[in-house]
């Protein structure tokens, strides 16, 4: 199903309503998949019939959204992890150089054993993600406990992230091979924020 939703997002004929719906559906699938990376603990429960062995999360993750587009993934993850701490990092990309510029950072106090999901639907050059990872580490997070969650990434962007932060994990719906001269993912899906927010 991830490919179905991603195909809808890629299609230039997809209208705003359909684009948003596909983005929300893909977010839900990624949120569900993310749970397999979290530590569990066994739990004994009593059903109406008998005792049963089950499992629960040891602790909910921390969710960090890269503004503004990362906000799109947040509702699906909050729905699955309602007790999660939430942080936001505002990073604006220079349209000419693709260099990231930090304009806002609000992160909770982090522990080295916190599992942190870094939410950003698009990873083009990887520079914004790498800046967010640095900020998370400065706030007390461990690189090995960070998972970058995205709809689409370029192979070049992911290589950059892995070179700068080799212990970071990634949950990406699809990796495209190309970046054009303007640092857009090819074939990509265009400007995610513009298509979702219509601004």
N, C-alpha and C positions, 0 to 999 in steps of 0.2 A: 504493500500500500504506500510505502514511502515514495516509490517511483511515480505512482499515480499522482500524488499530491504535488510532487516536484515538477512533473510534466505540466500540470495546471499552472503552477507558478511561472514556469518558463514561457508559456504561450503568450505572445504579445497581444493576442485577441482576448485574453481573460480580462473581464471587467473587474472593477474594484471589489464588488461583493464576492465574486468567486475567488479572487486573489486572497482576500482576507479569510474566507472560509478554508481554503486549502492551507494557508499559513497556520491557522489554528489547529487544523487536523494533524498536520505534520508535527506541530509542537507537542500535541498529545502523544503521538507515537514516540517521539524522542524522550519525552518525560518518562513514559512507561519503561522504555529501554534503559534509561539512566539508573533505574532502581537496582538493576543487576550488579552495579558497581559498588553498591553500598554494603557495609558490613551488617550482618544479621546476628540475632541471638535467638536461641530456642525458647519457646514459650509453651507451657502446658495450659490448655484451656479445657473447660468443661462444657461440652455440647449438651443439648437436652437428652442425649442418649448415653454418652460415655465421655471419658477424658480423651483428649486428642493432643498429639504433639504438633505444634505449629512453630512459626518463626515471626519475628518482628524486627524492624530496623533498630539498631543500637542507638542511633541518633540521627535526626534529620539533617540534611545537608544545608550549607549556606548557598544562597542564590545571589549571584552578582550579574547584573544586567549592564551591558554597554549601551548607553543612550545614543539615539533614541530607539533604534530598531530592535535592540535587545528586549525592549518592553513587550514586544509581540509574543515572545516565548514565555514570559513571566506567568501569565494566568494559568497555563497548563501545568507548570511546575508547582505553583502555589496550591493548585487544586489537589495535586498528589502529595505535596509536602506542606500542609497548612501551618505547621509549627516552625517552618524554616526561617532563619534570619535572612534579611534581604539587604543587599547593598547595590548602589548604582555608581557607575563611572561614566562621566560625560566626556566623550572624545570626538573631536571634529577633525575630519580628514581634509588636508589641503588639496584642493581639486587639481592643482598643477603638479605638485611634487609627491602627493600621497602621504606626506609626513603627518603623523598624528599630533593633534594639539589638545591637551587636557584643559577642560574648562570647569569641571566639577568632579568631586570625588567624595562619596559618602559610603564608607565601609564600616561594618560592625567590627568590634574587637575580635580578632580571629585567634584560634588556637592551632598549634601545629598538627593536631590530629583531626581538624575539621575537614570534611569532604566538601569541596567548593565547586559548584557548577557555574562556569562562566558562559553567559548566554549572549550570543551575537549571531544573527542569521546568516551573515556573509563574512567570509574571511578572504579578502583579496590579496593584499600584499603581506598580511600578517602583522603589520606594525602596530595597529590599534590593539589587537589581542595581546601582543607582547608587552605593550605598555600597561595594559590592565593587569597582566600577570605580575609585572614588577610591583605595581601598587598593592596587589593582594599579598605578596610576599613581605612588603614593608609593613603591612598591617598585622603580620604575624602568621599568615598562612604558609603552608608548605607546598613547594612546587609539585611534589609527587602526589599531592592530594587535590590538585586542580584538574578539572575536566572541562575542556572547551567544547561547547555544544553549539552546533551550527547546522543550517540547512545546506549550505553550499560553500565550498572553499576552492581555491586554486591550489594546484600542486606546489607552485612557487611559494604561496603564502604559508602553507603548512610546513614546507621545508624551512622557511625562515623561523617560524615558531619553534620547531624542533631543534634548530641550531641554537637559538637563544635560550630556550627553556626545554632541555631534552627530556626532563622527567614528567612534563605535562602530558596528560591523556587527552584523547579527542573522541568525540561522538559526532560524526558528520554524516548527513544523509547522502551526500555525493561530493566527490572531488573532481573538478574540471581541470583540464590540462593547461588552459591558456590564460594569459593576461594580455590585454592590448596596450598600445602606447600610452593610453590614459589611465592605466591601472584598473581597468574593468575586467571582471571575470568573463572569459569566453568559453563556451557559448553563454553561460550565465543566465540571468533572468532580468537584466537591467538594473535600475536603481530600486532596491527593495523598499527603502523608506518612502520614496516618492510614489511608488505604486500602491503601497499600503495606506499611507497617510494622505495621499493626494496633495502633498505640499512639498 
